[in-house]
Amino acid sequence: MISPLLNEPALIVENGFRTLVIADIHLGIEWDLYYSGISIPSQIEIRIKRIREFIKNVVPDRIVLLGDIKHNVPETSWQERQEVPAFLTELASSAPVDIVPGNHDGDIENLIPDNVTVHGMRGFLLDGVGYFHGHTWPDAYILGASNVVISHNHPTIRLTDPLGHSVSEQVWIRTHFIEKAIKEHFGECVYWMDPEIIIMPAFNELCGGIPFNESEQEELLGPVFANHAVELEMARVFLLDGTDMGTIGGLKKLGITRKRYKSRTDKLDNR
């Protein structure tokens, strides 16, 4: 059974045991914001307190961190060198931690404490579920799972009223791979179970997000999207409170989705 934690960007997976899954934590983002002219104090204590509540409510046997535990690339900031080991030590005191590195996680092998396992960037299988961050293709064997969980894109939807005022909401997205595109990449010999994909929202609210209802597939991040290997139009969208918003294709047809144009000429042609 796979179910989101209500009103939170965290996932509970229960098959043989119970796993808590969190993605896109981006510890150290405050350092990056500071050098962009935005001064925000470190949020590490707030992050740890929030996850302690997750752990208290879920009581997991394992914890999966699905990429981008740290933020800064290509170098690791002093803030991350202090906060990442402390953060992981806190989590690992409650349950073994599995990390799938994301594109922001360079050098993380030098920051991990005991009871933490770092897997390959192409993901791994745990308790019958596949996990990969999304900035690479997954390992082929992951496609033999019935469910695959990915992150990386920080999915949101943006709702815009007739006056142009808009609000963005974090969302969960449930969809499937496109078999033809997958087999074009991996070959016909791939063990194919047509897994359901669950795209996770970001844990760190300072990261922003990509409005899937306003985006074309090639604008999304990662090779599975760039190669049109994910079904988007029929992908189902859920708010963090569980509200079913319908499909991405359906949302695009509503007046709440702002129409985007690739050029000024396209915009003038559609007046």
Residue pairs with C-beta under 8 A, 6 or more apart in sequence:
1 12
1 13
1 14
1 15
2 11
2 12
2 13
2 14
2 129
2 147
2 149
2 198
3 11
3 12
3 14
4 10
4 11
4 12
4 172
4 238
4 240
4 242
5 11
5 12
5 54
5 57
5 58
6 240
6 241
6 242
7 240
7 241
8 54
8 240
9 22
9 23
9 170
9 200
9 201
9 202
9 203
9 240
10 20
10 21
10 22
10 54
10 203
11 20
11 21
11 22
11 149
11 198
11 200
12 18
12 19
12 20
12 21
12 58
12 60
13 19
13 21
13 64
13 127
13 129
13 149
15 127
15 128
15 129
16 127
16 128
17 61
17 62
17 127
18 58
18 59
18 60
18 61
18 62
19 60
19 61
19 62
19 63
19 64
19 126
19 127
19 129
20 54
20 55
20 58
20 60
20 62
20 63
20 64
20 95
21 63
21 64
21 66
21 131
21 149
21 200
22 51
22 54
22 63
22 64
22 65
22 66
22 203
23 65
23 66
23 67
23 68
23 133
23 151
23 152
23 200
23 201
23 202
23 203
24 66
24 67
24 68
24 102
24 151
24 152
24 154
24 200
24 201
24 202
24 203
24 204
24 207
25 47
25 65
25 68
25 69
25 70
25 87
25 203
25 204
26 68
26 69
26 70
26 71
26 104
26 202
26 203
26 204
26 206
26 207
27 44
27 47
27 69
27 70
27 71
27 79
27 80
27 83
27 84
27 87
28 70
28 71
28 72
28 76
28 77
28 79
28 80
28 83
28 84
29 71
29 204
29 206
29 207
30 40
30 41
30 42
30 43
30 79
30 206
31 71
31 72
31 77
31 78
31 79
31 80
32 71
32 72
32 77
33 39
33 40
33 206
34 40
40 206
42 79
42 83
43 206
44 83
44 86
44 87
47 87
47 203
47 204
48 87
48 90
51 90
51 91
52 90
55 63
55 91
55 94
55 95
60 94
60 95
61 95
61 96
62 95
62 96
62 97
62 98
62 126
62 127
63 91
63 92
63 94
63 95
63 96
63 97
63 98
64 97
64 98
64 99
64 100
64 126
64 131
65 91
65 97
65 98
65 99
65 100
66 100
66 102
66 131
66 132
66 133
66 149
66 150
66 151
66 200
67 99
67 100
67 101
67 102
67 103
67 104
67 105
67 133
67 134
67 135
67 151
67 152
68 102
68 103
68 104
68 105
68 133
68 151
68 152
69 84
69 87
69 88
69 99
69 102
69 104
69 105
69 108
70 76
70 80
70 84
70 104
70 105
70 108
70 111
71 80
71 104
72 80
72 104
73 103
73 104
73 106
74 106
76 106
76 107
76 111
80 111
81 111
84 108
84 111
85 111
85 112
85 113
88 97
88 111
88 112
88 113
88 116
89 113
91 97
92 113
92 114
92 115
92 116
93 115
96 115
96 116
96 117
97 115
97 116
97 117
98 116
98 117
98 119
98 124
98 126
98 131
99 105
99 108
99 112
99 116
99 117
99 118
99 119
100 119
100 120
100 121
100 123
100 124
100 131
100 132
100 133
101 108
101 118
101 119
101 120
101 121
101 133
102 121
102 133
102 134
102 135
102 151
102 152
103 133
103 135
103 152
108 118
109 118
112 118
120 139
121 132
121 133
121 135
121 136
122 132
122 136
122 137
122 138
122 139
122 142
123 130
123 131
123 132
123 133
123 138
123 139
123 142
124 130
124 131
124 132
124 139
124 142
125 131
125 141
125 142
125 145
128 145
128 146
128 147
129 145
129 146
129 147
129 148
129 149
130 138
130 142
130 143
130 145
130 147
130 148
130 149
130 195
131 142
131 148
131 149
131 150
132 138
132 139
132 142
132 148
132 150
133 150
133 151
133 152
134 150
134 151
134 152
134 153
134 199
134 221
134 222
134 224
135 152
135 221
135 222
136 222
136 223
137 185
137 223
137 224
138 148
138 150
138 224
140 186
140 190
140 191
141 191
142 148
142 195
143 177
143 182
143 186
143 190
143 191
143 192
143 193
143 195
144 191
144 192
144 193
145 193
145 195
146 193
146 195
146 196
147 195
147 196
147 197
147 198
148 177
148 195
148 196
148 197
148 198
149 197
149 198
149 200
150 197
150 198
150 199
150 200
150 222
150 224
151 199
151 200
151 202
152 221
152 222
153 199
153 209
153 210
153 212
153 220
153 221
153 222
153 225
154 170
154 201
154 202
154 207
154 208
154 209
154 210
155 170
155 171
155 172
155 173
155 199
155 200
155 201
155 209
155 210
155 212
156 168
156 169
156 170
156 171
156 201
156 209
156 210
156 211
156 212
157 168
157 169
157 171
157 211
157 212
157 213
157 237
157 245
157 251
158 166
158 167
158 168
158 211
158 213
158 214
158 257
158 258
159 166
159 167
159 168
159 169
159 256
159 257
160 166
160 256
160 257
160 258
161 256
162 255
164 258
166 258
168 209
168 211
169 239
169 240
170 201
170 202
170 205
170 209
170 239
170 240
171 201
171 212
171 237
171 238
171 239
171 240
171 245
172 198
172 199
172 200
172 201
172 237
172 238
172 239
172 240
173 197
173 198
173 199
173 212
173 235
173 236
173 237
173 238
173 248
174 196
174 197
174 198
174 199
174 235
174 236
174 238
175 196
175 197
175 199
175 230
175 231
175 232
175 234
175 235
175 236
176 194
176 195
176 196
176 197
176 230
176 231
177 194
177 195
177 197
177 224
177 229
177 230
177 231
178 228
178 229
178 230
178 231
179 192
179 194
181 227
181 228
181 229
182 190
182 192
182 229
183 190
183 192
184 227
185 227
185 229
197 230
201 209
201 240
202 209
210 219
210 220
210 221
212 220
212 232
212 235
212 237
212 248
213 237
213 248
213 251
213 252
213 257
214 257
214 258
214 260
217 225
217 226
217 228
217 230
217 232
218 225
218 226
218 228
220 226
223 229
224 230
232 248
232 249
233 247
233 248
233 249
233 252
234 247
234 248
234 249
235 247
235 248
236 244
236 246
236 247
237 244
237 245
237 246
237 247
237 248
237 251
238 244
238 245
239 245
245 251
251 257
259 270
261 267
261 270
